[in-house]
Amino acid sequence: MTARFAVGDQVRVREAYPPGHVRTPYTIRGKEGQVTRVIGAFANPEELAYGRKGLPKRSLYWVQFPQTELWPDYTGGEDDSAVVDVYEHWLEPVAARKRK
Amino acid sequence: MSGTDHHDHGRGAVPHRHPPQPDLEDGPYTDYMAMTEAVAGLLIKKKIITAGELRRMVEIIDSKSPAAGAKLIARAWVDKEFKKRLLKDVNAAAAEFDIDAGPIPIRCLENTVKVHNVIVCTLCSCYPRLLIGLPPDWYKSRAYRSRTIREPRAVLKEFGTEIADDVEVRVHDSTADLRYMVLPMRPKGTDGMGEKALAKLVTRDSMIGVTRLEDR
């Protein structure tokens, strides 16, 4: 399968709260980050959890978020970040921002 | 022993008291414990696995230790080509040592003078068990899982690890189909040391990223 996003793409995590077994932490929903690695395709854990086959497979990405994006009151270093594994169906494209 | 806190240890020993300690079964019996026992019982009853196979698997997992991961780290410090392979695919690099790191892909995160990586699983307690053994209890605690993503520097400080402001602290949340281990920086003052001696310096916590290795 083809990955929809590439390294360097700016993405936003869907702000959705579906019931069930979901591997997208609340802390990143609705937040913007950058794709830093395309990991590959994996069976969808939201389906696997209920005994289904998890097909079609979903592309999985490393998405890097500035900590200040996740926590407006973050007090650590300016460059501190969090990298989270996120499945493609949780990501939306956003217009490229200027890199600092 | 529970319930008999007044006893002696045999001939010649002085009778004495131990403070009573709860037995395993004295804690609450949770739904998850009941489910685990039920599923294990059914798998055996339906002859999908045998009790011996189940016992053997527990024994294999319990036998894993950080020593396997430490071997890979030490090799990466002395062999640049190996380091490249380790950063690309830990499972394949481990296979070079005849170490079976399991079917789940493990990725290695390199600590540098500019970036300090630390690993957490905020959703549960994902951990590269087959490579560095069972996770410490604190790794599974709600405090570590919720605070490491929220205030990593404060958590690191509690582990005695102070990261300079101009170094990026990068938290990796292991939420999905990968597991992570950190490649700590090689301590200063170890230039003449061989690979085996170097491996002994590598600690479990340095491979989780909650600490750095001390210079010598």
Interface residues (C-beta under 8 A of the other chain):
Chain A: R23 T24 P25 T27 I39 F42 P45 L60 Q64 Q67 L70 W71 T75 G76 G77 E78 D79 D80 S81 A82 V83 V84 D85 V86 Y87
Chain B: T122 L123 I149 R150 E151 P152 R153 I163 D165 D166 V167 E168 V169 R170 V171 H172 D173 S174 T175 A176 D177 L178
